[in-house]
Amino acid sequence: MSTAYPFARPLYVMAKPAGPQCNLRCEYCYYLEKQHLSEQHRGTMTDKLLEQYIRDYIQLQQTPDVLFTWHGGEPMLRPLSFYKQAVRLQQYYGRGKRISNSIQTNGTLLTPEWCQFLHDEGWLVGISIDGTEEQHDAYRHDVQGRGTWQRVVDGIKLLNDYHVEWNAMATANHYNAQDPLAFYKFFRDELHCKYLQVSPVIERIKQHSDGRHLAQVFDEDCPIAPFSIRPEEWGRFMCSIFDEWVKHDVGDVFVQLFDATLAGWMGVEPGVCVYAEECGHAAVMEHNGDVYSCDHFVFPQYKLGNIRTHGLPQMLYGTKQSHFSRLKKEALPRQCRECQWLKACHGECPRLRFLKTADGEPGLNYLCAGYQIFFQHVAPYMDYMRNELLAGRPASGVMRAVL
């Protein structure tokens, strides 16, 4: 029996088939600590749960396209046979839907067999890599404390050999922020990367009795972890990359923040939740079926239920998730609501709103000063590009025309 839902907008549930388990021990990783929160966070997704997830997730979608996203931890700790079974189940339950898959990995477990599968099934691979060897190995270590850069680069070469489509997901942290051009040119000139997502690393320190050492989103007055990028560093980092990109790479290299900023200037959805007006349309499901409001909010307070006992529509369209979604906009302090850059930022991710405004109002994003630097810097280009796009000129020539 089919069910009619009140919205025709796609909802996303990022699946974590290996939970928080990973073969690396990156110093800034917030997800490894999820193993301490509950015994239920240990283990991997069963075949029975995999089938229920795929069936229910496809039924949830009211558009012809269905995107499955596999994340971690490290999702490739599950054997290739697990994902082959996932594809068979998608084909069985798809019933005419256009199914696509993406997987986010550290790249160290890629093999020819894996790459052949990824190529044959048309999967998009997100590779976590933080720049040059020195930049990457500053924080991204294996369980023995060794650097992992060479293994990741070897994995990327293997993807290229098998013609697998891949994107780069990099963090901006306190170390690589010191040399943004080396960072960017590595992706462009050495990896020939066409799609680059840069996520700022910000964590706070708080010692817990169970061994965890990172603060939770609702903890107050916790010091910033030393590997975290500072607000001004973030602003200058992205300005330096933008200046190089706008001179040489418009239309050839796509940097997520630049695309999202232009979307904000155009008044359209940015395509990434942190810059959207509201959030809550991208939940996460742990390997045991527990569903949470967001990948950064995997805490008991934000648990929506379990797929075994709660339907995905009830969880994702329910009161709790709707409140979570609206809160991003409703909880903005007055300083943000009156900011000229609100159209591009919308207060960024709620998990980073732990500062107070100049008036002492809570809810200011930690990176606010950095975004102020960046948006002020790129505003002339964004204004010009918006006007040219509205006039019908192709985007690839717009930025170069303003130089």
C-alpha positions as CSV (number, residue, x, y, z in Angstrom):
1,M,0.0,0.0,0.0
2,S,1.4,3.4,-1.0
3,T,1.4,6.3,1.4
4,A,0.9,9.9,0.5
5,Y,3.3,12.3,2.3
6,P,2.6,16.1,2.7
7,F,5.8,17.2,0.9
8,A,7.4,16.3,-2.4
9,R,10.8,17.4,-1.2
10,P,13.5,14.7,-0.9
11,L,14.7,13.7,2.6
12,Y,18.0,12.2,3.2
13,V,19.1,9.6,5.7
14,M,22.8,9.1,5.9
15,A,23.5,5.4,6.8
16,K,26.4,4.3,9.0
17,P,26.7,0.6,8.4
18,A,29.9,0.3,10.5
19,G,28.8,2.8,13.1
20,P,31.6,4.9,14.5
21,Q,34.2,2.2,13.9
22,C,37.2,3.3,11.9
23,N,40.7,2.0,11.0
24,L,42.2,5.5,11.6
25,R,42.6,7.7,14.6
26,C,42.3,11.2,13.3
27,E,43.1,13.6,16.2
28,Y,40.1,15.9,15.5
29,C,37.5,13.1,14.8
30,Y,34.3,13.7,16.8
31,Y,32.7,10.5,15.7
32,L,35.0,7.9,17.3
33,E,33.7,9.0,20.7
34,K,30.2,7.8,19.9
35,Q,31.4,4.3,20.9
36,H,31.5,5.6,24.5
37,L,27.9,6.8,24.6
38,S,26.2,3.4,24.6
39,E,26.8,-0.3,24.2
40,Q,24.4,0.0,21.3
41,H,26.9,2.0,19.3
42,R,29.1,-1.1,18.9
43,G,28.7,-3.6,16.1
44,T,27.7,-3.4,12.5
45,M,24.5,-3.3,10.4
46,T,22.8,-6.6,9.9
47,D,21.5,-7.8,6.6
48,K,18.0,-7.8,7.9
49,L,18.3,-4.1,9.0
50,L,19.9,-3.3,5.7
51,E,16.9,-4.6,3.8
52,Q,14.4,-2.7,6.0
53,Y,16.4,0.5,5.6
54,I,16.5,0.3,1.8
55,R,12.9,-0.7,1.5
56,D,11.6,2.1,3.8
57,Y,14.0,4.7,2.5
58,I,12.9,4.2,-1.1
59,Q,9.2,4.2,0.0
60,L,9.8,7.5,1.8
61,Q,10.9,9.4,-1.3
62,Q,8.3,11.3,-3.3
63,T,10.6,12.2,-6.2
64,P,11.9,9.8,-8.9
65,D,15.5,10.1,-7.7
66,V,16.8,8.4,-4.6
67,L,20.3,9.0,-3.2
68,F,21.8,6.6,-0.7
69,T,24.7,7.9,1.3
70,W,27.0,5.6,3.1
71,H,29.1,7.1,5.8
72,G,31.1,6.4,9.0
73,G,33.3,5.9,10.9
74,E,34.8,4.1,8.0
75,P,32.0,2.4,5.9
76,M,34.5,0.2,4.0
77,L,35.0,-1.8,7.2
78,R,31.9,-3.6,6.0
79,P,32.9,-6.1,3.3
80,L,32.2,-5.5,-0.4
81,S,29.6,-8.3,-0.3
82,F,27.5,-6.1,2.0
83,Y,27.3,-3.3,-0.6
84,K,26.7,-5.8,-3.4
85,Q,23.7,-6.9,-1.4
86,A,22.6,-3.3,-0.9
87,V,22.6,-2.8,-4.7
88,R,20.5,-6.0,-5.2
89,L,18.0,-4.7,-2.7
90,Q,17.9,-1.3,-4.3
91,Q,17.1,-2.9,-7.6
92,Y,14.4,-5.0,-6.1
93,Y,12.6,-2.3,-4.2
94,G,13.4,0.5,-6.6
95,R,10.4,-0.1,-8.8
96,G,11.4,2.4,-11.5
97,K,13.1,4.9,-9.2
98,R,16.5,6.3,-10.3
99,I,18.9,5.0,-7.6
100,S,22.3,6.5,-7.0
101,N,24.9,5.9,-4.3
102,S,27.7,7.8,-2.7
103,I,30.2,6.6,-0.1
104,Q,32.5,8.7,2.1
105,T,35.8,7.0,2.9
106,N,39.3,7.7,4.1
107,G,40.5,5.8,1.0
108,T,43.0,3.6,2.7
109,L,41.0,0.4,2.2
110,L,40.4,0.7,-1.6
111,T,41.4,-2.3,-3.7
112,P,41.0,-3.2,-7.4
113,E,37.9,-5.3,-6.5
114,W,36.4,-2.3,-4.7
115,C,37.1,0.1,-7.5
116,Q,35.7,-2.3,-10.1
117,F,32.5,-2.4,-8.2
118,L,32.3,1.3,-7.7
119,H,32.9,1.9,-11.4
120,D,30.4,-0.7,-12.6
121,E,27.7,0.6,-10.2
122,G,28.4,4.2,-10.9
123,W,29.0,5.2,-7.2
124,L,30.3,8.6,-6.3
125,V,33.2,8.4,-3.8
126,G,34.0,11.1,-1.3
127,I,37.7,11.0,-0.2
128,S,38.8,12.5,3.1
129,I,42.2,14.2,2.6
130,D,43.5,17.4,4.2
131,G,46.0,18.7,1.6
132,T,49.7,18.1,1.2
133,E,51.4,15.2,2.9
134,E,52.6,17.5,5.7
135,Q,49.2,19.1,6.1
136,H,47.3,15.8,6.0
137,D,49.6,13.8,8.3
138,A,49.5,16.5,11.0
139,Y,46.2,15.1,12.4
140,R,45.2,12.1,10.3
141,H,46.9,9.1,11.7
142,D,46.3,5.3,11.8
143,V,46.0,3.3,15.0
144,Q,49.8,3.1,15.3
145,G,50.1,6.9,15.1
146,R,51.6,6.8,11.6
147,G,50.7,9.3,8.8
148,T,48.1,8.1,6.2
149,W,48.6,10.5,3.3
150,Q,50.5,8.1,1.0
151,R,47.8,5.4,1.4
152,V,45.1,7.9,0.7
153,V,46.8,9.2,-2.5
154,D,47.4,5.6,-3.6
155,G,43.7,5.0,-3.1
156,I,42.9,8.0,-5.3
157,K,45.2,6.8,-8.0
158,L,43.4,3.5,-7.9
159,L,40.0,5.2,-8.3
160,N,41.5,7.1,-11.3
161,D,42.8,3.9,-12.8
162,Y,39.2,2.4,-12.7
163,H,37.6,5.7,-13.8
164,V,35.6,6.0,-10.6
165,E,34.1,9.5,-10.0
166,W,35.3,11.0,-6.8
167,N,35.2,14.3,-4.9
168,A,37.5,15.5,-2.1
169,M,36.3,16.3,1.4
170,A,38.9,18.3,3.3
171,T,39.0,19.9,6.7
172,A,40.4,23.3,7.4
173,N,42.2,23.1,10.7
174,H,44.7,25.1,12.7
175,Y,47.6,23.5,10.9
176,N,46.7,23.6,7.2
177,A,45.2,27.1,7.6
178,Q,48.7,28.4,7.7
179,D,49.3,27.7,4.0
180,P,46.0,27.9,2.1
181,L,47.7,28.2,-1.3
182,A,49.7,25.0,-0.9
183,F,46.5,23.3,0.3
184,Y,44.5,24.4,-2.7
185,K,47.2,24.0,-5.4
186,F,47.7,20.4,-4.1
187,F,44.1,19.5,-5.0
188,R,44.1,21.4,-8.2
189,D,47.6,20.6,-9.6
190,E,48.5,17.3,-8.1
191,L,45.2,15.5,-7.6
192,H,43.4,17.3,-10.5
193,C,40.4,17.5,-8.2
194,K,37.3,19.0,-9.8
195,Y,35.0,19.1,-6.7
196,L,36.3,20.2,-3.3
197,Q,34.4,20.5,-0.1
198,V,36.2,22.2,2.8
199,S,34.8,21.8,6.3
200,P,36.1,23.8,9.2
201,V,37.2,21.8,12.2
202,I,36.0,23.2,15.5
203,E,35.8,21.1,18.6
204,R,35.9,22.0,22.3
205,I,37.6,20.1,25.1
206,K,35.7,18.6,28.0
207,Q,36.9,15.5,30.0
208,H,34.3,12.9,30.7
209,S,34.4,10.1,33.2
210,D,34.0,7.5,30.4
211,G,37.2,8.6,28.6
212,R,35.7,11.0,26.1
213,H,37.5,14.3,25.8
214,L,35.3,16.4,23.4
215,A,32.4,18.7,24.4
216,Q,28.9,18.0,23.3
217,V,26.9,20.6,21.4
218,F,25.0,21.7,24.5
219,D,28.1,22.0,26.8
220,E,29.0,25.5,27.9
221,D,32.3,27.3,28.7
222,C,34.6,24.7,27.1
223,P,38.0,25.6,25.7
224,I,38.6,25.3,22.0
225,A,40.7,22.2,21.0
226,P,44.1,23.1,19.7
227,F,43.6,21.6,16.3
228,S,40.5,23.8,15.7
229,I,40.7,26.6,13.1
230,R,40.2,30.0,14.6
231,P,37.5,32.4,13.1
232,E,40.0,34.8,11.5
233,E,42.1,31.9,10.2
234,W,39.0,30.5,8.5
235,G,38.1,33.8,6.9
236,R,41.7,34.4,5.6
237,F,42.0,30.8,4.5
238,M,39.0,30.8,2.3
239,C,39.8,34.3,0.9
240,S,43.2,33.2,-0.2
241,I,41.8,30.1,-1.9
242,F,39.0,32.3,-3.5
243,D,41.6,34.7,-5.0
244,E,43.5,31.9,-6.6
245,W,40.3,30.2,-7.8
246,V,38.7,33.3,-9.3
247,K,41.8,34.1,-11.3
248,H,42.3,30.7,-12.8
249,D,39.7,28.0,-12.1
250,V,36.1,29.3,-12.5
251,G,34.1,26.7,-14.3
252,D,37.0,24.1,-13.9
253,V,37.1,23.6,-10.2
254,F,34.0,23.7,-8.0
255,V,34.5,24.6,-4.4
256,Q,31.4,24.0,-2.3
257,L,31.5,27.2,-0.2
258,F,31.8,29.4,-3.3
259,D,28.9,27.7,-4.9
260,A,26.8,27.9,-1.7
261,T,27.7,31.6,-1.3
262,L,26.5,32.4,-4.9
263,A,23.3,30.5,-4.2
264,G,22.7,32.7,-1.2
265,W,23.3,35.8,-3.3
266,M,20.8,34.4,-5.8
267,G,18.2,33.6,-3.1
268,V,18.1,29.9,-3.9
269,E,18.8,26.8,-1.8
270,P,22.6,26.4,-1.3
271,G,22.6,22.6,-1.6
272,V,24.4,22.2,1.7
273,C,22.7,22.2,5.1
274,V,25.0,24.5,7.1
275,Y,24.2,27.5,4.9
276,A,20.5,26.8,4.5
277,E,17.8,28.8,6.3
278,E,16.6,25.7,8.1
279,C,18.1,22.3,8.7
280,G,16.7,18.9,9.6
281,H,16.2,17.4,6.1
282,A,19.3,15.2,6.4
283,A,19.1,12.7,9.3
284,V,21.5,10.0,10.2
285,M,20.9,6.3,10.9
286,E,23.4,4.3,13.0
287,H,24.2,0.7,12.3
288,N,21.6,-0.5,14.9
289,G,18.7,1.4,13.3
290,D,18.8,4.4,15.7
291,V,17.9,7.6,13.8
292,Y,19.1,11.0,14.9
293,S,18.3,14.6,13.7
294,C,21.8,15.2,12.3
295,D,25.3,13.7,12.0
296,H,26.6,16.3,14.4
297,F,23.8,15.7,16.9
298,V,24.1,12.0,17.6
299,F,23.3,12.4,21.3
300,P,20.3,10.9,23.3
301,Q,18.5,14.3,23.2
302,Y,18.3,14.2,19.4
303,K,17.3,10.6,18.9
304,L,14.2,10.4,16.8
305,G,13.6,6.7,17.3
306,N,14.6,3.4,15.7
307,I,13.7,2.2,12.3
308,R,12.6,-1.1,13.6
309,T,9.9,0.4,15.7
310,H,9.3,3.9,14.2
311,G,8.5,4.6,10.6
312,L,10.9,6.9,8.7
313,P,8.0,9.3,7.7
314,Q,6.9,9.6,11.3
315,M,10.5,10.3,12.5
316,L,11.5,12.7,9.7
317,Y,8.2,14.6,9.4
318,G,7.4,14.3,13.1
319,T,7.2,17.1,15.7
320,K,10.7,16.6,17.1
321,Q,12.5,16.8,13.8
322,S,10.3,19.7,12.7
323,H,11.2,21.6,15.8
324,F,14.9,20.8,15.2
325,S,14.6,22.2,11.7
326,R,12.8,25.4,12.6
327,L,15.1,26.1,15.6
328,K,18.0,27.0,13.3
329,K,16.1,30.1,12.1
330,E,14.0,30.8,15.2
331,A,17.0,30.8,17.6
332,L,19.1,33.3,15.6
333,P,20.1,36.3,17.8
334,R,19.2,39.8,16.7
335,Q,22.7,40.5,15.5
336,C,22.4,37.7,13.0
337,R,18.9,38.6,11.9
338,E,20.1,42.1,11.1
339,C,23.4,41.1,9.5
340,Q,23.9,42.0,5.8
341,W,25.3,38.5,5.2
342,L,22.4,36.6,6.6
343,K,21.4,35.6,3.0
344,A,24.6,33.6,2.6
345,C,25.2,32.3,6.1
346,H,21.9,31.9,8.0
347,G,23.9,31.5,11.2
348,E,25.8,28.5,9.8
349,C,25.6,25.2,11.7
350,P,23.8,25.3,15.1
351,R,26.4,23.1,16.6
352,L,28.8,26.1,16.5
353,R,26.5,28.7,18.0
354,F,28.2,28.8,21.4
355,L,29.3,32.4,21.5
356,K,27.4,35.5,22.7
357,T,26.8,38.6,20.6
358,A,28.1,42.1,21.4
359,D,24.8,42.6,23.3
360,G,25.3,39.5,25.3
361,E,22.7,37.4,23.5
362,P,23.5,33.7,23.2
363,G,23.5,31.9,19.9
364,L,26.3,33.5,17.9
365,N,28.3,31.2,15.6
366,Y,31.9,30.7,16.6
367,L,33.0,31.3,13.0
368,C,31.1,34.6,12.6
369,A,34.1,36.8,12.4
370,G,35.7,34.6,9.8
371,Y,32.6,34.6,7.6
372,Q,32.4,38.4,7.9
373,I,35.9,38.5,6.5
374,F,35.1,36.1,3.7
375,F,31.7,37.6,2.6
376,Q,33.1,41.1,2.6
377,H,35.9,40.0,0.4
378,V,33.9,38.1,-2.2
379,A,30.9,40.5,-2.2
380,P,31.9,42.4,-5.4
381,Y,32.4,39.2,-7.3
382,M,29.1,37.7,-6.1
383,D,27.2,40.8,-6.9
384,Y,28.6,40.9,-10.4
385,M,28.1,37.2,-10.9
386,R,24.5,37.3,-9.7
387,N,23.6,40.2,-12.0
388,E,25.3,38.4,-15.0
389,L,23.5,35.2,-14.3
390,L,20.2,36.9,-14.0
391,A,21.0,38.5,-17.4
392,G,21.5,35.0,-18.9
393,R,25.3,34.9,-19.3
394,P,26.9,31.5,-18.7
395,A,28.5,31.1,-15.3
396,S,31.8,29.9,-16.6
397,G,32.7,33.3,-18.0
398,V,31.2,35.6,-15.4
399,M,34.0,35.7,-12.8
400,R,36.7,36.1,-15.4
401,A,34.9,39.1,-16.9
402,V,35.0,41.0,-13.6
403,L,38.8,40.7,-13.3
